[in-house]
Amino acid sequence: MRIEVTRSGGFAGLTRHAALDTADRPDAGHLHALAEAALSPSGTNRAPYPDGYSYTITTGTGTIHCVDGDLTPAQRELIAAVLGEGA
């Protein structure tokens, strides 16, 4: 499975994009479970706040847009895994 994350916004307004292919990873099952949970809407749909980040998470099964302050634990963990840094 290919998982892509795009982060935009923040104080500098920069965009960062990264992709992760889970095919040969020992943690593939965990990442697939995170991706499935991350694509479930959190229900609040907050608007981005000034200097906050907006995220787009895309997998083979769908895409979701989310923002700082409204991330679920699964979204936060998946974003950190794909971008290689904390969300």
Residue, then its C-alpha position, 0 to 999 in steps of 0.5 A: m500500500r502506498i500512503e501519501v501525506t501532504r502538510s501545508g500551512g504553518f508559520a512559514g506557509l511551506t508545503r511538505h509531501a512524503a510517501l511511504d510504500t508498505a510492501d516490504r516493511p515489517d510494520a505493514g500490518h500496523l500501518h494498514a490499520l492506522a491508514e484505515a482508522a485515519l481515513s475515518p472522519s473525526g466528525t468535527n471538521r474544524a477550519p485551520y487556525p492561523d499558523g496551523y498545519s493542514y494535512t491531506i492523507t491519501t491511500g489506495t482506498g481514499t483521501i481525507h483532509c484534516v487540520d491541527g487540533d482536530l487530528t485523531p490519534a491514528q492520523r497523528e501517528l500515521i502522519a508522523a510515520v510518513l513524514g518522519e517527524g512529529a505531527 
